[in-house]
Amino acid sequence: MNVDDIDILCDKETALLTNTKLAGYLVEKVDYKESAKFKSYYGKFLIEGIGVEIMGDWQILDAKQTWSKMYVADADSITHVQIGTLSIPVTKISLELELFARMGRWTAYQKLRKQVDKVPAQQGLFWQKKPFNEKPLPQAQ
Protein backbone atom coordinates (compact mmCIF):
# COMPACT_ATOMS: atom_id res chain seq x y z
CA MET A 1 0.00 0.00 0.00
CA ASN A 2 1.25 3.46 -0.87
CA VAL A 3 0.82 6.37 1.49
CA ASP A 4 0.06 9.75 -0.05
CA ASP A 5 -0.37 11.83 3.08
CA ILE A 6 -0.83 11.68 6.83
CA ASP A 7 -4.33 11.89 8.28
CA ILE A 8 -4.60 13.11 11.86
CA LEU A 9 -7.80 12.25 13.67
CA CYS A 10 -8.47 14.32 16.79
CA ASP A 11 -11.07 16.31 18.70
CA LYS A 12 -12.29 19.81 17.78
CA GLU A 13 -9.99 21.62 20.23
CA THR A 14 -6.85 19.86 19.00
CA ALA A 15 -7.82 20.42 15.37
CA LEU A 16 -8.30 24.15 15.89
CA LEU A 17 -5.04 24.39 17.86
CA THR A 18 -3.09 23.18 14.81
CA ASN A 19 -3.92 26.48 13.07
CA THR A 20 -1.52 28.25 15.44
CA LYS A 21 0.92 25.45 16.24
CA LEU A 22 1.49 24.59 12.55
CA ALA A 23 0.85 28.08 11.11
CA GLY A 24 4.06 28.02 9.07
CA TYR A 25 2.88 24.93 7.20
CA LEU A 26 -0.73 25.98 6.60
CA VAL A 27 -2.33 25.14 3.24
CA GLU A 28 -6.01 25.22 4.25
CA LYS A 29 -7.09 26.61 7.63
CA VAL A 30 -8.78 24.17 10.01
CA ASP A 31 -12.41 25.17 10.28
CA TYR A 32 -15.77 23.42 10.45
CA LYS A 33 -16.56 21.95 7.03
CA GLU A 34 -19.37 19.75 5.80
CA SER A 35 -19.53 17.91 2.48
CA ALA A 36 -21.96 15.41 1.02
CA LYS A 37 -20.22 12.55 2.90
CA PHE A 38 -18.22 14.07 5.77
CA LYS A 39 -18.31 16.75 8.42
CA SER A 40 -15.47 17.77 10.70
CA TYR A 41 -13.04 20.46 11.73
CA TYR A 42 -10.83 19.98 8.70
CA GLY A 43 -7.67 21.58 7.39
CA LYS A 44 -4.48 20.87 5.45
CA PHE A 45 -0.81 21.44 6.08
CA LEU A 46 2.34 20.69 4.07
CA ILE A 47 5.29 19.66 6.23
CA GLU A 48 8.60 18.93 4.49
CA GLY A 49 6.74 18.00 1.31
CA ILE A 50 4.28 15.68 3.06
CA GLY A 51 0.60 16.53 3.08
CA VAL A 52 -1.06 16.44 6.49
CA GLU A 53 -4.84 16.48 6.84
CA ILE A 54 -6.43 17.29 10.20
CA MET A 55 -9.91 15.95 10.98
CA GLY A 56 -11.42 16.93 14.33
CA ASP A 57 -14.74 15.47 15.53
CA TRP A 58 -14.96 13.67 12.17
CA GLN A 59 -18.27 12.12 11.10
CA ILE A 60 -19.14 10.01 8.05
CA LEU A 61 -22.50 9.82 6.29
CA ASP A 62 -23.04 6.14 5.52
CA ALA A 63 -25.02 4.46 2.74
CA LYS A 64 -28.15 4.55 4.94
CA GLN A 65 -27.81 8.36 5.14
CA THR A 66 -27.00 8.20 8.85
CA TRP A 67 -24.21 10.26 10.41
CA SER A 68 -21.69 8.18 12.34
CA LYS A 69 -20.54 8.90 15.85
CA MET A 70 -17.75 11.47 16.13
CA TYR A 71 -14.34 9.92 15.60
CA VAL A 72 -11.68 11.59 17.73
CA ALA A 73 -8.87 9.01 18.16
CA ASP A 74 -9.45 8.61 21.89
CA ALA A 75 -7.54 6.22 24.15
CA ASP A 76 -9.72 3.26 23.13
CA SER A 77 -9.04 3.69 19.42
CA ILE A 78 -5.27 4.15 19.40
CA THR A 79 -2.20 2.10 20.10
CA HIS A 80 1.44 3.11 20.28
CA VAL A 81 4.14 2.00 17.89
CA GLN A 82 7.71 2.20 19.14
CA ILE A 83 10.26 3.52 16.63
CA GLY A 84 13.62 3.71 18.36
CA THR A 85 13.00 5.75 21.50
CA LEU A 86 9.92 7.45 20.05
CA SER A 87 6.44 6.19 20.93
CA ILE A 88 3.99 7.20 18.20
CA PRO A 89 0.21 7.05 18.76
CA VAL A 90 -1.60 5.55 15.76
CA THR A 91 -5.19 4.50 15.19
CA LYS A 92 -5.80 0.79 15.53
CA ILE A 93 -6.24 -1.10 12.30
CA SER A 94 -9.68 -2.19 13.49
CA LEU A 95 -10.70 1.49 13.44
CA GLU A 96 -9.12 2.05 10.02
CA LEU A 97 -11.11 -0.91 8.69
CA GLU A 98 -14.31 0.38 10.30
CA LEU A 99 -13.79 3.80 8.70
CA PHE A 100 -13.12 2.32 5.25
CA ALA A 101 -16.26 0.18 5.59
CA ARG A 102 -18.39 3.17 6.69
CA MET A 103 -17.11 5.16 3.72
CA GLY A 104 -17.78 2.25 1.36
CA ARG A 105 -14.10 2.16 0.36
CA TRP A 106 -14.00 -1.60 -0.08
CA THR A 107 -10.87 -1.71 -2.24
CA ALA A 108 -8.87 0.13 0.44
CA TYR A 109 -10.51 -2.03 3.11
CA GLN A 110 -9.49 -5.24 1.34
CA LYS A 111 -5.93 -4.02 0.69
CA LEU A 112 -5.44 -3.18 4.36
CA ARG A 113 -7.06 -6.39 5.56
CA LYS A 114 -4.84 -8.50 3.26
CA GLN A 115 -1.74 -6.60 4.40
CA VAL A 116 -2.53 -7.33 8.05
CA ASP A 117 -3.32 -10.97 7.29
CA LYS A 118 0.17 -11.35 5.74
CA VAL A 119 1.88 -10.43 9.01
CA PRO A 120 0.16 -12.39 11.82
CA ALA A 121 2.69 -11.20 14.41
CA GLN A 122 1.48 -7.62 13.94
CA GLN A 123 -2.20 -8.42 14.39
CA GLY A 124 -1.92 -8.35 18.18
CA LEU A 125 -0.63 -4.78 18.04
CA PHE A 126 -3.72 -3.46 16.33
CA TRP A 127 -6.78 -5.63 16.88
CA GLN A 128 -8.96 -4.86 19.84
CA LYS A 129 -11.11 -7.44 21.55
CA LYS A 130 -14.36 -6.22 19.97
CA PRO A 131 -14.96 -3.90 17.03
CA PHE A 132 -16.17 -0.38 17.78
CA ASN A 133 -19.59 -0.97 16.27
CA GLU A 134 -20.16 -4.18 18.27
CA LYS A 135 -20.63 -6.15 15.03
CA PRO A 136 -18.02 -8.41 13.45
CA LEU A 137 -16.03 -6.76 10.69
CA PRO A 138 -16.57 -8.24 7.22
CA GLN A 139 -13.80 -10.51 5.99
CA ALA A 140 -11.84 -9.60 2.86
CA GLN A 141 -12.48 -12.00 0.00
Stockholm file with secondary structure:
# STOCKHOLM 1.0

chainA/1-141         MNVDDIDILCDKETALLTNTKLAGYLVEKVDYKESAKFKSYYGKFLIEGIGVEIMGDWQILDAKQTWSKMYVADADSITHVQIGTLSIPVTKISLELELFARMGRWTAYQKLRKQVDKVPAQQGLFWQKKPFNEKPLPQAQ
#=GR chainA/1-141 SS CCCCEEEEEECHHHHHHHHHHTGGGEEEEEEEEECSSEEEEEEEEEETTEEEEEEEEEEEBCTTSCBCCCBCCCGGGEEEEEETTEEEEEECHHHHHHHHHHHTCHHHHHHHHHHHHHCHHHHHHHCCSSCTTSSCCCCCC
#=GC SS_cons         CCCCEEEEEECHHHHHHHHHHTGGGEEEEEEEEECSSEEEEEEEEEETTEEEEEEEEEEEBCTTSCBCCCBCCCGGGEEEEEETTEEEEEECHHHHHHHHHHHTCHHHHHHHHHHHHHCHHHHHHHCCSSCTTSSCCCCCC
//
